[in-house]
Amino acid sequence: MIDKKLSNIDTPLIICIYGIINALNTKIEKITLKYPGYKDKITILHLTDIHLGAIHQKNSVLKIVKEAQELEPDIVVITGDMADGSLKVKPDWLMPFDDLAVPILYVTGNHEEMNPKVDMILAVNATQIKYIGRHETYKYKGVNFIGEDFGYDLRKCLLDVKSEDGVPNVLLSHIPILDPEELGRFNIFLFLAGHTHGGQLFPFQIFAYWANACFSGLYSDKTQSHHCFVSEGVNNALVPMRVGSSRVFPLITIEGDK
């Protein structure tokens, strides 16, 4: 009887310990995509769902920057939920990002609405991070990056934003509401998103899977011409644990087809 009671206590405790340790371990996911006629080569580090606040602060950013430097990307993109809304993000927490010495692009997610959003953008503007969330574009190494904040009608905005012919158009937005089959309508080669956390904790994977057009990882259309990548994110929402998901640093290379 005592052993059975101990077993009932041990199982959730073991799961919690595993979840905490797993949330600290970074999975590097490397992907190469071919774009016909592209003359250059670019490697993008895709960060999302950093969730700075009561749990994750400057030390978390220092760890992110250290890991990012080891990967040597050409550019870093952050697709929302840099804040979690529990505390106002201080500009000092973000300053380590300046040590990356590569362009860093940023759009907001749903959690910035709780921060509030204007304070988050002010904190970002005190650093070298470039905020492009209001339908702005940024060109680098022959790639056209398009930024859309959470809260806008993404399809309507993409009809108004200028994509470019003959170059890879990369969309940065938080929630993966467009699947690859729809991206061709807007001339988008690659859509980078987050939000789902890969479900973060079992069994929430089931709900996250059904609630989003794309759930986790790389999705491509039938012609392999349009792609969506959904990262499971860097940090965690609400609790610092992951069970059935990973802390992910996606490293995506775009190169020509020859």
Steps between C-alpha positions, in 0.01 A plus 500: 500500500782740590692411183191565289451843660866586441467389139200727453704792635819415311346488152385864480818612678716320243297652215543849650876457543530368144290792370720758673824344373360452149396867483865602553645281224525660157426307182672640189286436195682558169304533176611588147252636245570553130379809318539483120727772365608633839861609460593537866474288814354600835467324835214620721478431873131496586420584862149526642310486828785623721241604762701748704331589827480365853691178423724580202702822517848624403672170586274325250599750230869448581455125452314551171771732367779259598328211320423719198861616467614138479266442203636801303180597313490776240184647650274439801121532490271507805138416418312625802437442870833649603309596816250293695309788659579416863755782541601804299808411293796725576724618213799373700371143466519530121843666473693169465334454159723781372800269545379279215630754245254385231162647403218404739139543384199495731121482482259477793280213618185474709686527833641843412141626518518435877838672552367753366621491142619861487737442795642190332568691179666783696728245669586346163571840345764563770703216343623410152197275446293622204125496553320440167154399622290763324500349150862602447763330288873450550734385226815307581724278287243492223211396726190713558378469861140606569388569857143480632408545866240295683156662482491593133297322233797316350339419165381858447840641596683271261287626212622852581865425580740490208657160448770476234517277196808287444625514860414298812225679692510398867197582716548553875183477708413336830199274444519240219161567345612449137586155369755457217231446234373854568841670503531498121207741477715760676833410335644382834785249478537443876273582795668494843271481804480379859219520757418128530796402726455155345226464761770544771347247741320177417203473428477862379663391172158370396333839541789697345501266199132553422502875574767599244546465125854378569608360836875430522792470259517539123200486268524530120246525219461233233748671268763552774494871407343645815584410858386567855722434800347509848751502783414348838670804651783591733338534842169401653161643585372492860718215630874434430442146375477310171363149457452382143659813353845660476682829544594556135752715312409457131784583262359540150723538195366631170718442195474472123396180328835443327 
